[in-house]
């Protein structure tokens, strides 16, 4: 899971950007957007990395590994 052990640095003020520190891959710079559903008390924050950036590569790695550390084969 991406959020396990993650520390957020800075605020997502009306969104914008923030840096998270993941225990396995380190700092990841994310762009955040706040989505609001009109007529409902529902808000969703989406966080993405710039296409082609090293941060996007880190998110891709998390997607594949689920944040688990590789272990050596016996």
Biopython code that builds the backbone (N, CA, C, O; Angstrom):
import numpy as np
from Bio.PDB.StructureBuilder import StructureBuilder

atoms = [
    (1, "UNK", "N", (0.837, -1.169, 0.000)),
    (1, "UNK", "CA", (0.000, 0.000, 0.000)),
    (1, "UNK", "C", (0.889, 1.241, 0.000)),
    (1, "UNK", "O", (1.873, 1.294, 0.738)),
    (2, "UNK", "N", (0.566, 2.208, -0.794)),
    (2, "UNK", "CA", (1.394, 3.399, -0.947)),
    (2, "UNK", "C", (1.451, 4.225, 0.331)),
    (2, "UNK", "O", (2.491, 4.819, 0.614)),
    (3, "UNK", "N", (0.385, 4.289, 1.109)),
    (3, "UNK", "CA", (0.349, 5.192, 2.251)),
    (3, "UNK", "C", (0.999, 4.652, 3.509)),
    (3, "UNK", "O", (1.158, 5.409, 4.467)),
    (4, "UNK", "N", (1.383, 3.392, 3.560)),
    (4, "UNK", "CA", (2.007, 2.856, 4.761)),
    (4, "UNK", "C", (3.344, 3.512, 5.011)),
    (4, "UNK", "O", (4.222, 3.485, 4.148)),
    (5, "UNK", "N", (3.511, 4.107, 6.191)),
    (5, "UNK", "CA", (4.778, 4.718, 6.564)),
    (5, "UNK", "C", (5.120, 5.983, 5.807)),
    (5, "UNK", "O", (6.263, 6.438, 5.870)),
    (6, "UNK", "N", (4.172, 6.568, 5.092)),
    (6, "UNK", "CA", (4.420, 7.761, 4.301)),
    (6, "UNK", "C", (4.300, 8.994, 5.182)),
    (6, "UNK", "O", (3.372, 9.117, 5.981)),
    (7, "UNK", "N", (5.260, 9.909, 5.023)),
    (7, "UNK", "CA", (5.196, 11.187, 5.726)),
    (7, "UNK", "C", (4.998, 12.275, 4.700)),
    (7, "UNK", "O", (5.659, 12.290, 3.662)),
    (8, "UNK", "N", (4.085, 13.191, 4.990)),
    (8, "UNK", "CA", (3.803, 14.286, 4.063)),
    (8, "UNK", "C", (4.559, 15.518, 4.520)),
    (8, "UNK", "O", (4.516, 15.882, 5.695)),
    (9, "UNK", "N", (5.252, 16.160, 3.590)),
    (9, "UNK", "CA", (5.985, 17.385, 3.869)),
    (9, "UNK", "C", (5.257, 18.530, 3.179)),
    (9, "UNK", "O", (5.089, 18.515, 1.960)),
    (10, "UNK", "N", (4.832, 19.504, 3.938)),
    (10, "UNK", "CA", (4.107, 20.625, 3.355)),
    (10, "UNK", "C", (2.619, 20.331, 3.297)),
    (10, "UNK", "O", (2.169, 19.266, 3.719)),
    (11, "UNK", "N", (1.874, 21.265, 2.782)),
    (11, "UNK", "CA", (0.422, 21.118, 2.714)),
    (11, "UNK", "C", (-0.057, 21.137, 1.296)),
    (11, "UNK", "O", (0.586, 21.689, 0.403)),
    (12, "UNK", "N", (-1.163, 20.545, 1.110)),
    (12, "UNK", "CA", (-1.826, 20.541, -0.184)),
    (12, "UNK", "C", (-2.818, 21.704, -0.142)),
    (12, "UNK", "O", (-4.027, 21.479, -0.213)),
    (13, "UNK", "N", (-2.333, 22.932, -0.027)),
    (13, "UNK", "CA", (-3.179, 24.111, 0.143)),
    (13, "UNK", "C", (-3.922, 24.401, -1.152)),
    (13, "UNK", "O", (-3.327, 24.802, -2.152)),
    (14, "UNK", "N", (-5.244, 24.189, -1.115)),
    (14, "UNK", "CA", (-6.092, 24.346, -2.297)),
    (14, "UNK", "C", (-5.463, 23.587, -3.435)),
    (14, "UNK", "O", (-5.694, 23.843, -4.617)),
    (15, "UNK", "N", (-4.735, 22.733, -3.055)),
    (15, "UNK", "CA", (-3.929, 21.746, -3.703)),
    (15, "UNK", "C", (-2.648, 22.352, -4.219)),
    (15, "UNK", "O", (-2.014, 23.084, -3.459)),
    (16, "UNK", "N", (-2.229, 22.127, -5.384)),
    (16, "UNK", "CA", (-0.877, 22.515, -5.746)),
    (16, "UNK", "C", (0.019, 21.300, -5.630)),
    (16, "UNK", "O", (-0.345, 20.215, -6.084)),
    (17, "UNK", "N", (1.180, 21.464, -5.033)),
    (17, "UNK", "CA", (2.103, 20.341, -4.954)),
    (17, "UNK", "C", (2.531, 20.039, -3.535)),
    (17, "UNK", "O", (2.414, 20.879, -2.643)),
    (18, "UNK", "N", (3.026, 18.838, -3.339)),
    (18, "UNK", "CA", (3.562, 18.446, -2.052)),
    (18, "UNK", "C", (4.571, 17.338, -2.254)),
    (18, "UNK", "O", (4.554, 16.640, -3.268)),
    (19, "UNK", "N", (5.444, 17.184, -1.288)),
    (19, "UNK", "CA", (6.431, 16.116, -1.322)),
    (19, "UNK", "C", (6.086, 15.109, -0.249)),
    (19, "UNK", "O", (5.840, 15.474, 0.901)),
    (20, "UNK", "N", (6.067, 13.844, -0.623)),
    (20, "UNK", "CA", (5.872, 12.796, 0.372)),
    (20, "UNK", "C", (7.189, 12.037, 0.498)),
    (20, "UNK", "O", (7.954, 11.937, -0.460)),
    (21, "UNK", "N", (7.441, 11.509, 1.680)),
    (21, "UNK", "CA", (8.630, 10.681, 1.906)),
    (21, "UNK", "C", (8.163, 9.261, 2.169)),
    (21, "UNK", "O", (7.567, 8.968, 3.205)),
    (22, "UNK", "N", (8.444, 8.388, 1.217)),
    (22, "UNK", "CA", (8.063, 6.989, 1.342)),
    (22, "UNK", "C", (9.257, 6.229, 1.920)),
    (22, "UNK", "O", (10.393, 6.491, 1.524)),
    (23, "UNK", "N", (9.028, 5.290, 2.850)),
    (23, "UNK", "CA", (10.145, 4.602, 3.497)),
    (23, "UNK", "C", (11.001, 3.753, 2.551)),
    (23, "UNK", "O", (12.162, 3.486, 2.861)),
    (24, "UNK", "N", (10.469, 3.330, 1.427)),
    (24, "UNK", "CA", (11.232, 2.486, 0.501)),
    (24, "UNK", "C", (11.838, 3.246, -0.677)),
    (24, "UNK", "O", (12.937, 2.916, -1.121)),
    (25, "UNK", "N", (11.138, 4.258, -1.188)),
    (25, "UNK", "CA", (11.624, 4.934, -2.398)),
    (25, "UNK", "C", (12.054, 6.377, -2.166)),
    (25, "UNK", "O", (12.541, 7.031, -3.089)),
    (26, "UNK", "N", (11.883, 6.878, -0.954)),
    (26, "UNK", "CA", (12.320, 8.240, -0.646)),
    (26, "UNK", "C", (11.297, 9.290, -1.028)),
    (26, "UNK", "O", (10.098, 9.015, -1.087)),
    (27, "UNK", "N", (11.783, 10.499, -1.289)),
    (27, "UNK", "CA", (10.912, 11.646, -1.573)),
    (27, "UNK", "C", (10.297, 11.542, -2.971)),
    (27, "UNK", "O", (10.955, 11.155, -3.936)),
    (28, "UNK", "N", (9.021, 11.899, -3.044)),
    (28, "UNK", "CA", (8.292, 11.923, -4.313)),
    (28, "UNK", "C", (7.523, 13.244, -4.377)),
    (28, "UNK", "O", (6.711, 13.534, -3.498)),
    (29, "UNK", "N", (7.777, 14.043, -5.413)),
    (29, "UNK", "CA", (7.065, 15.305, -5.603)),
    (29, "UNK", "C", (5.784, 15.036, -6.382)),
    (29, "UNK", "O", (5.817, 14.472, -7.476)),
    (30, "UNK", "N", (4.658, 15.445, -5.810)),
    (30, "UNK", "CA", (3.357, 15.189, -6.429)),
    (30, "UNK", "C", (2.608, 16.489, -6.680)),
    (30, "UNK", "O", (2.703, 17.437, -5.900)),
    (31, "UNK", "N", (1.867, 16.520, -7.771)),
    (31, "UNK", "CA", (0.921, 17.601, -8.053)),
    (31, "UNK", "C", (-0.432, 17.106, -7.575)),
    (31, "UNK", "O", (-0.826, 15.977, -7.868)),
    (32, "UNK", "N", (-1.147, 17.957, -6.834)),
    (32, "UNK", "CA", (-2.429, 17.532, -6.261)),
    (32, "UNK", "C", (-3.550, 18.419, -6.772)),
    (32, "UNK", "O", (-3.377, 19.620, -6.979)),
    (33, "UNK", "N", (-4.694, 17.799, -6.967)),
    (33, "UNK", "CA", (-5.899, 18.514, -7.388)),
    (33, "UNK", "C", (-7.031, 18.136, -6.461)),
    (33, "UNK", "O", (-7.155, 16.980, -6.059)),
    (34, "UNK", "N", (-7.862, 19.113, -6.120)),
    (34, "UNK", "CA", (-9.033, 18.887, -5.284)),
    (34, "UNK", "C", (-10.257, 18.842, -6.183)),
    (34, "UNK", "O", (-10.552, 19.803, -6.892)),
    (35, "UNK", "N", (-10.964, 17.725, -6.150)),
    (35, "UNK", "CA", (-12.185, 17.563, -6.945)),
    (35, "UNK", "C", (-13.378, 17.657, -6.001)),
    (35, "UNK", "O", (-13.421, 16.971, -4.980)),
    (36, "UNK", "N", (-14.337, 18.501, -6.337)),
    (36, "UNK", "CA", (-15.519, 18.712, -5.502)),
    (36, "UNK", "C", (-16.755, 18.319, -6.294)),
    (36, "UNK", "O", (-16.915, 18.721, -7.447)),
    (37, "UNK", "N", (-17.619, 17.542, -5.680)),
    (37, "UNK", "CA", (-18.869, 17.134, -6.319)),
    (37, "UNK", "C", (-19.936, 18.159, -5.950)),
    (37, "UNK", "O", (-20.287, 18.285, -4.776)),
    (38, "UNK", "N", (-20.459, 18.898, -6.938)),
    (38, "UNK", "CA", (-21.488, 19.900, -6.651)),
    (38, "UNK", "C", (-22.737, 19.259, -6.028)),
    (38, "UNK", "O", (-23.195, 18.206, -6.470)),
    (39, "UNK", "N", (-23.272, 19.912, -5.000)),
    (39, "UNK", "CA", (-24.497, 19.431, -4.367)),
    (39, "UNK", "C", (-24.275, 18.277, -3.407)),
    (39, "UNK", "O", (-25.240, 17.720, -2.884)),
    (40, "UNK", "N", (-23.034, 17.907, -3.165)),
    (40, "UNK", "CA", (-22.736, 16.802, -2.242)),
    (40, "UNK", "C", (-21.579, 17.215, -1.344)),
    (40, "UNK", "O", (-20.758, 18.055, -1.715)),
    (41, "UNK", "N", (-21.525, 16.627, -0.184)),
    (41, "UNK", "CA", (-20.425, 16.898, 0.732)),
    (41, "UNK", "C", (-19.304, 15.899, 0.451)),
    (41, "UNK", "O", (-18.913, 15.115, 1.316)),
    (42, "UNK", "N", (-18.802, 15.949, -0.776)),
    (42, "UNK", "CA", (-17.802, 14.991, -1.207)),
    (42, "UNK", "C", (-16.645, 15.724, -1.867)),
    (42, "UNK", "O", (-16.830, 16.514, -2.792)),
    (43, "UNK", "N", (-15.448, 15.443, -1.369)),
    (43, "UNK", "CA", (-14.231, 16.010, -1.943)),
    (43, "UNK", "C", (-13.217, 14.888, -2.114)),
    (43, "UNK", "O", (-13.138, 13.975, -1.291)),
    (44, "UNK", "N", (-12.450, 14.967, -3.184)),
    (44, "UNK", "CA", (-11.436, 13.955, -3.419)),
    (44, "UNK", "C", (-10.150, 14.651, -3.862)),
    (44, "UNK", "O", (-10.163, 15.508, -4.746)),
    (45, "UNK", "N", (-9.052, 14.268, -3.237)),
    (45, "UNK", "CA", (-7.752, 14.803, -3.623)),
    (45, "UNK", "C", (-7.064, 13.756, -4.483)),
    (45, "UNK", "O", (-6.927, 12.601, -4.081)),
    (46, "UNK", "N", (-6.632, 14.169, -5.668)),
    (46, "UNK", "CA", (-5.865, 13.268, -6.530)),
    (46, "UNK", "C", (-4.434, 13.782, -6.581)),
    (46, "UNK", "O", (-4.199, 14.985, -6.696)),
    (47, "UNK", "N", (-3.496, 12.875, -6.496)),
    (47, "UNK", "CA", (-2.079, 13.239, -6.536)),
    (47, "UNK", "C", (-1.416, 12.470, -7.664)),
    (47, "UNK", "O", (-1.544, 11.249, -7.757)),
    (48, "UNK", "N", (-0.709, 13.191, -8.518)),
    (48, "UNK", "CA", (-0.026, 12.581, -9.654)),
    (48, "UNK", "C", (1.382, 13.157, -9.755)),
    (48, "UNK", "O", (1.671, 14.219, -9.204)),
    (49, "UNK", "N", (2.232, 12.459, -10.451)),
    (49, "UNK", "CA", (3.586, 12.948, -10.723)),
    (49, "UNK", "C", (3.653, 13.369, -12.189)),
    (49, "UNK", "O", (2.899, 12.873, -13.026)),
    (50, "UNK", "N", (4.560, 14.282, -12.481)),
    (50, "UNK", "CA", (4.726, 14.750, -13.859)),
    (50, "UNK", "C", (5.120, 13.581, -14.768)),
    (50, "UNK", "O", (5.977, 12.771, -14.417)),
    (51, "UNK", "N", (4.491, 13.509, -15.920)),
    (51, "UNK", "CA", (4.753, 12.445, -16.890)),
    (51, "UNK", "C", (6.228, 12.408, -17.267)),
    (51, "UNK", "O", (6.822, 13.435, -17.595)),
    (52, "UNK", "N", (6.810, 11.218, -17.217)),
    (52, "UNK", "CA", (8.196, 11.037, -17.610)),
    (52, "UNK", "C", (9.226, 11.426, -16.557)),
    (52, "UNK", "O", (10.427, 11.276, -16.781)),
    (53, "UNK", "N", (8.769, 11.922, -15.414)),
    (53, "UNK", "CA", (9.702, 12.347, -14.365)),
    (53, "UNK", "C", (10.176, 11.151, -13.544)),
    (53, "UNK", "O", (9.588, 10.071, -13.606)),
    (54, "UNK", "N", (11.244, 11.354, -12.777)),
    (54, "UNK", "CA", (11.711, 10.289, -11.884)),
    (54, "UNK", "C", (10.647, 9.985, -10.832)),
    (54, "UNK", "O", (10.536, 8.852, -10.364)),
    (55, "UNK", "N", (9.862, 11.003, -10.462)),
    (55, "UNK", "CA", (8.776, 10.790, -9.495)),
    (55, "UNK", "C", (7.703, 9.871, -10.077)),
    (55, "UNK", "O", (7.153, 9.034, -9.360)),
    (56, "UNK", "N", (7.403, 10.017, -11.359)),
    (56, "UNK", "CA", (6.444, 9.118, -12.014)),
    (56, "UNK", "C", (6.997, 7.694, -12.027)),
    (56, "UNK", "O", (6.249, 6.733, -11.847)),
    (57, "UNK", "N", (8.295, 7.561, -12.239)),
    (57, "UNK", "CA", (8.927, 6.245, -12.200)),
    (57, "UNK", "C", (8.825, 5.614, -10.820)),
    (57, "UNK", "O", (8.611, 4.408, -10.699)),
    (58, "UNK", "N", (8.980, 6.431, -9.771)),
    (58, "UNK", "CA", (8.857, 5.922, -8.404)),
    (58, "UNK", "C", (7.431, 5.440, -8.127)),
    (58, "UNK", "O", (7.235, 4.400, -7.499)),
    (59, "UNK", "N", (6.440, 6.199, -8.598)),
    (59, "UNK", "CA", (5.044, 5.768, -8.414)),
    (59, "UNK", "C", (4.781, 4.478, -9.183)),
    (59, "UNK", "O", (4.062, 3.601, -8.705)),
    (60, "UNK", "N", (5.362, 4.363, -10.374)),
    (60, "UNK", "CA", (5.219, 3.136, -11.158)),
    (60, "UNK", "C", (5.808, 1.944, -10.428)),
    (60, "UNK", "O", (5.234, 0.856, -10.437)),
    (61, "UNK", "N", (6.956, 2.150, -9.797)),
    (61, "UNK", "CA", (7.585, 1.081, -9.027)),
    (61, "UNK", "C", (6.690, 0.653, -7.870)),
    (61, "UNK", "O", (6.543, -0.540, -7.601)),
    (62, "UNK", "N", (6.095, 1.625, -7.187)),
    (62, "UNK", "CA", (5.172, 1.304, -6.087)),
    (62, "UNK", "C", (3.958, 0.530, -6.585)),
    (62, "UNK", "O", (3.470, -0.382, -5.917)),
    (63, "UNK", "N", (3.480, 0.905, -7.763)),
    (63, "UNK", "CA", (2.310, 0.227, -8.330)),
    (63, "UNK", "C", (2.622, -1.255, -8.578)),
    (63, "UNK", "O", (1.775, -2.121, -8.360)),
    (64, "UNK", "N", (3.835, -1.531, -9.032)),
    (64, "UNK", "CA", (4.231, -2.903, -9.346)),
    (64, "UNK", "C", (4.563, -3.702, -8.085)),
    (64, "UNK", "O", (4.158, -4.858, -7.955)),
    (65, "UNK", "N", (5.300, -3.086, -7.156)),
    (65, "UNK", "CA", (5.769, -3.822, -5.983)),
    (65, "UNK", "C", (4.837, -3.734, -4.791)),
    (65, "UNK", "O", (4.965, -4.512, -3.846)),
    (66, "UNK", "N", (3.902, -2.800, -4.822)),
    (66, "UNK", "CA", (3.021, -2.598, -3.661)),
    (66, "UNK", "C", (3.791, -2.063, -2.465)),
    (66, "UNK", "O", (3.312, -2.148, -1.334)),
    (67, "UNK", "N", (4.991, -1.508, -2.700)),
    (67, "UNK", "CA", (5.787, -0.952, -1.624)),
    (67, "UNK", "C", (6.588, -1.974, -0.836)),
    (67, "UNK", "O", (7.221, -1.637, 0.165)),
    (68, "UNK", "N", (6.560, -3.236, -1.290)),
    (68, "UNK", "CA", (7.315, -4.282, -0.587)),
    (68, "UNK", "C", (8.762, -4.288, -1.028)),
    (68, "UNK", "O", (9.076, -4.048, -2.194)),
    (69, "UNK", "N", (9.634, -4.563, -0.083)),
    (69, "UNK", "CA", (11.063, -4.647, -0.356)),
    (69, "UNK", "C", (11.402, -6.010, -0.944)),
    (69, "UNK", "O", (10.874, -7.031, -0.504)),
    (70, "UNK", "N", (12.277, -6.022, -1.929)),
    (70, "UNK", "CA", (12.710, -7.285, -2.527)),
    (70, "UNK", "C", (13.607, -8.049, -1.551)),
    (70, "UNK", "O", (14.379, -7.446, -0.806)),
    (71, "UNK", "N", (13.500, -9.356, -1.562)),
    (71, "UNK", "CA", (14.363, -10.190, -0.730)),
    (71, "UNK", "C", (15.125, -11.152, -1.639)),
    (71, "UNK", "O", (14.651, -11.532, -2.710)),
    (72, "UNK", "N", (16.306, -11.532, -1.186)),
    (72, "UNK", "CA", (17.131, -12.447, -1.977)),
    (72, "UNK", "C", (16.532, -13.851, -1.963)),
    (72, "UNK", "O", (15.936, -14.277, -0.973)),
    (73, "UNK", "N", (16.699, -14.555, -3.070)),
    (73, "UNK", "CA", (16.252, -15.942, -3.143)),
    (73, "UNK", "C", (17.232, -16.828, -2.381)),
    (73, "UNK", "O", (18.430, -16.547, -2.342)),
    (74, "UNK", "N", (16.722, -17.895, -1.777)),
    (74, "UNK", "CA", (17.626, -18.796, -1.014)),
    (74, "UNK", "C", (18.575, -19.535, -1.929)),
    (74, "UNK", "O", (19.396, -20.324, -1.461)),
]
sb = StructureBuilder()
sb.init_structure("model")
sb.init_model(0)
sb.init_chain("A")
sb.init_seg("    ")
for serial, (resi, resn, name, xyz) in enumerate(atoms, 1):
    if name == "N":
        sb.init_residue(resn, " ", resi, " ")
    sb.init_atom(name, np.array(xyz, "f"), 0.0, 1.0, " ", f" {name:<3s}", serial, name[0])
structure = sb.get_structure()
